Amino acid sequence: MVEVGDAGPMPGQRRRRCQQEDEMRRAAARFAPGEGRWDVLFETQDESEWRAHIHGLRASETQIDWTAVRMDTFCGRRMQPTTYRLSLFVPNAVPDPGRDRSDN
């Protein structure tokens, strides 16, 4: 008798899982410490202002690489209110090998 759990993985599940793992490895390498820095674009303690700003950015013609954006919510307690922060990853500048030549 075959039980429900004995059927094996769904078709395409292994491929999809491998693709997700590859994407996570690429993201980890891209945003690794030393590869760049996170610049704060916007920070507020007002949730409606936060939502309006995000909506405005998405509706504007400003080109933002949304794969390099981090949205943080720092949960507040009695003494500190909740803070919403939008940060953009800025990679380190790649040195131009032809520019730093000291052949003079």
C-alpha positions as CSV (number, residue, x, y, z in Angstrom):
1,M,0.0,0.0,0.0
2,V,1.4,3.5,-1.0
3,E,0.9,6.3,1.5
4,V,0.6,10.0,0.6
5,G,4.2,10.8,1.8
6,D,5.7,8.0,-0.4
7,A,5.0,9.6,-3.7
8,G,8.3,11.5,-3.9
9,P,8.9,15.1,-4.8
10,M,6.6,17.0,-7.1
11,P,7.9,17.4,-10.7
12,G,10.2,20.3,-11.1
13,Q,10.6,20.8,-7.3
14,R,14.3,19.8,-7.3
15,R,15.1,22.2,-10.2
16,R,13.2,25.0,-8.5
17,R,14.9,24.4,-5.1
18,C,18.4,24.4,-6.8
19,Q,17.6,27.7,-8.6
20,Q,16.5,29.2,-5.3
21,E,19.7,28.0,-3.6
22,D,21.8,29.5,-6.5
23,E,20.0,32.8,-6.2
24,M,20.7,32.9,-2.4
25,R,24.4,32.1,-2.9
26,R,24.7,34.9,-5.6
27,A,22.9,37.4,-3.3
28,A,25.1,36.4,-0.3
29,A,28.2,37.0,-2.4
30,R,26.9,40.2,-3.9
31,F,26.0,41.7,-0.5
32,A,28.9,40.2,1.5
33,P,30.8,42.4,4.0
34,G,33.5,44.3,2.2
35,E,31.7,44.3,-1.2
36,G,30.0,47.6,-0.5
37,R,27.8,49.5,2.0
38,W,24.2,50.1,2.7
39,D,23.2,53.8,2.3
40,V,20.0,54.9,4.1
41,L,17.6,56.5,1.5
42,F,14.7,57.1,3.9
43,E,13.9,56.7,7.5
44,T,10.8,57.5,9.5
45,Q,8.7,56.5,12.5
46,D,5.4,57.2,10.7
47,E,4.0,54.2,8.9
48,S,1.7,56.1,6.6
49,E,4.7,58.3,5.5
50,W,6.7,55.2,5.0
51,R,4.1,53.6,2.7
52,A,3.6,56.9,0.8
53,H,7.3,57.2,0.2
54,I,7.6,53.6,-1.1
55,H,4.6,54.0,-3.3
56,G,6.0,57.3,-4.6
57,L,9.3,55.6,-5.5
58,R,7.6,52.8,-7.3
59,A,5.4,55.2,-9.3
60,S,8.3,57.6,-10.1
61,E,10.6,57.3,-13.1
62,T,13.6,57.1,-10.8
63,Q,15.5,53.9,-11.7
64,I,16.1,51.9,-8.6
65,D,17.5,48.4,-8.5
66,W,14.9,46.8,-6.2
67,T,17.1,43.7,-5.9
68,A,19.6,45.9,-4.0
69,V,17.1,47.5,-1.7
70,R,16.6,46.6,2.0
71,M,13.5,47.5,3.9
72,D,13.9,47.3,7.6
73,T,11.3,47.6,10.4
74,F,12.8,48.1,13.8
75,C,10.0,47.2,16.2
76,G,9.6,49.6,19.0
77,R,8.8,49.1,22.6
78,R,7.4,51.5,25.2
79,M,10.5,53.7,25.2
80,Q,11.3,53.6,21.5
81,P,8.8,53.9,18.6
82,T,8.9,51.6,15.6
83,T,11.3,52.9,12.9
84,Y,11.0,52.2,9.2
85,R,14.2,52.3,7.1
86,L,14.9,52.0,3.4
87,S,18.5,51.3,2.4
88,L,20.2,50.8,-1.0
89,F,23.3,48.7,-1.4
90,V,26.2,50.7,-3.0
91,P,29.0,48.4,-4.2
92,N,32.6,49.4,-3.8
93,A,34.1,51.1,-6.8
94,V,36.0,48.7,-9.1
95,P,39.4,50.2,-9.8
96,D,40.2,50.9,-13.4
97,P,43.5,49.1,-14.2
98,G,44.4,51.6,-16.9
99,R,43.9,54.6,-14.7
100,D,46.3,54.0,-11.8
101,R,49.3,53.5,-14.0
102,S,52.5,55.1,-12.8
103,D,54.6,54.5,-15.9
104,N,55.8,58.2,-16.0
